[in-house]
């Protein structure tokens, strides 16, 4: 049983580290936390964690079967379309430089809207499904038949680590030197985030 518990701890650690790797979820949380503050970044991160929970549940009980289905290509197209929409929305139309004390008044999206956007960003990300498959299927096959609680525990650990990591990063990005640098170069940062999201979208579409 101790070996199974240790594997859950390892899954938590791997997921926390993986949040530093480039991807749509990372870019969306980082940009939102920098531009709109801790609560906004946490709302997006919570939406991503909700999507992650659903994907983890599917992976835990269905495995890689989902992405092997003929209709899975439409999931990739939907993901590409959503990322292109986010890229278009983030891309700056005019030169922007926002003062620190006026930043929060510029926020247009409500927290529920940001939560929904984070959820869609994650749930339409097939890379996330494949990533969870790579992390979870092996341990579930090894311990799931011996411990009935193991597969649900994997889902909770992965979801909890994801949510905790996004909230933590949203808090760390409020550090004055980091956020101040972003505010001084808002247009360049938003353009870079937008281009990176568009690149991921085109990569997904080309992979179909």
N, C-alpha and C positions, 0 to 999 in steps of 0.2 A: 504493500500500500504506500509506503514511503516513496518508492520509486515513481509511482503515479503522481503523488503530490509534487515531487521535484520536477516532473515533466510539466506540470501546470505552471510552476514558478518560472521555468525556462520559457514557456510560451509567453508569459507576461513580459519577461525581459526582452525577448525577441521582437515582440510587437512594439514595445516602447522605443527600441532602437530603430525599427523600420520606419517610424514616423519622421525620421530625418531624411529619408530617401525621397527624391523628386517624384511628384505625382499630383493629380488634380486635387485630391483631398488636402495635401500639404499646402499647395499654392493658395487654395481657397481660404483655409483657416488662417494662414499667415497674413494674407492680404487683408482679410476682414478685421483681424485683431489689430493690425497696424493702423488701418484706416479708420476704424469705428470703435475700437476699444475692447476691453476685456469681455463685457457682457455680450457684445455682438460676436466676437470670436468664439466664445463659449457656446452661444446658440448654434452657430454653424457646426462646431465640434460635436455638440449633443445630437444634432440631426445626422451627422456622419456616423456617430456611434449607434444611433437607432437603425440606420441602414446596415451597419456592420453586424448588428445583432441578427437581423433577418438573414443576411448572407451566411453568418456563422451557423444558424439553425439549419439552413438548407444544406450546407456543406457537411455538418455533423451527421445528418441522417440520409442525405442523398449522394454526397460526394461529388466527384467530377462528372457524374452522369449528365448534369444540367448542361454544361458547356459542350457536350458531345451531340446534342440534339440539333436537327436541321434548322429549327427556328432560332437557334442561338445567334445567328448572324444578324437578326433584327435587333437583338439586344445591343450588339456592337454598333449598329447604325444609330439606335436611339441614344446610346452613350456619346457617340461622336457629335450628334446634333445638339445635345445638351451642353457639352463642353464648348462647342462653337458659340452657343448662345451666351454662356458665361464670359467667354473671351470678348464677344462683342459688347456685352454690358460693362465690363471692366475697362475696356480700352478708353483712354482719355480723349475727349473731343477738343478740349482746350487746355491751355497751360494752367496747372493747378498748383497752388501752394497754400496750405491751410495752416492757420495759427493754432497752437496747442489748445488755447482756451476757447476756441470757437469750433473745435473739431466735432464734438458730440452733437451740436445743433445742425450739422450737415447730414446726419444720418437719415436716410429716407426709409429704409426697410425696417419694419417692426421685427421684434425678436421671433415671433412665430413664422414670419416669412423667411427669415434667415435660417431658422431650424429646418423649414421645408426645403430650402435650397440646398442645405447641407445633406439632407436625407437623399434628395434626388441625385446629387453629385456622387454620392457613394453607391446607392442602390443600382445606378446605371453604369457602374464602373466594373466591367468584367475582370479587369486586372486584379481587383480586390478579391473577387471570388476565387481566382486561380491562386492568389497569394494565400488565402485562408486554406485552400485545399493543400497547398504545399506545407503549411505549418501544422494542420490539424489531422489530416487523414492518417498519417503514420502513427502518431500517438493513440488515436482513437482505435485503430485496428489492433494496436498492441495491448491497450488497457481496457477498451470498451467492453470486451466480452467477459472480462474478469470483474469489473466494477460497474454496476448499473448507473452509478452517479457520475461516471467519468465524462461521458459525452455532454450532459447538461453543464457540468463544471467547466468544460472547455469553452462552451458558448459564453458562459458568464465571465470567465477569465479574459477571453478575447475582447468582449464588449467592454468590460470594466477597464481594461488596460487602454483600449482605444479612447474611451471617454476621458479617463484621467489624463492621458497624454495630451489631448487637444486642449483641455482646460488649463493644464500646466503651461503649455506653450503660449496660450492666449495671455496668461498672467506674465510670463517672462518677457513677452514682446512689449509689455507696457513700460519696461525699463526706459527711463528718460533718454539716455543717449541713443538707444536703438530707435525708439519711436520718433525722436526729434530728427534723426537723420532721414527717416522715411518722409516726414512732413516737409523737409526741405527739398526733397526730390520726388514728390508724389507722382508727377507725370511720368517720369522715367520708370519708376517702380511699377506703376499700374500698366504701362505699356509692356514692360517685360513679363509681368504676370499674365497679361492677355495673350501675348505671343506664345508663351509656354503652354497655356491651355489649348490654344489653337493647334499647336504642334501635336499635342497628345490626341486631339480630336482627329486630325488627319491621319495620324498613325493608326488609330483604331479603325477608321474607315478603310485604309489601305490593307489592313490585316484580314478583312473579311474575305 
